[in-house]
């Protein structure tokens, strides 16, 4: 099954475009409302394209069986040096 978000966004884009075209035909000119509907349809078209090319993040989590905590491990490069041992002056207030 495809991404349902893409289908909903594409259907919304199609409905807004058809509403704008029908508004233009009924009024026999391009009004501000028709331009607003066309602009909103463009936003939904962009969202549809972005959702279509977005990777499914749920599939990558299924493959891993265990969760490894990286925060508990501290390497030598991550540890901060002690300023007293390295010869820094520690100000006393």
DAMO-V999781 format. One record per backbone hydrogen bond with DSSP energy under -1.0 kcal/mol. CO is the residue of the C=O (numbers start at 1). NH is the residue of the N-H. If there is no record, write none. Layout:
co=[CO CO]
nh=[NH NH]
//
This chain:
co=[3 4 5 6 7 8 9 10 11 12 13 14 15 16 17 18 19 20 21 22 23 24 31 32 33 34 35 36 37 38 39 40 41 42 43 44 45 46 47 48 49 75 82 83]
nh=[7 8 9 10 11 12 13 14 15 16 17 18 19 20 21 22 23 24 25 26 27 28 35 36 37 38 39 40 41 42 43 44 45 46 47 48 49 50 51 52 53 79 86 88]
//
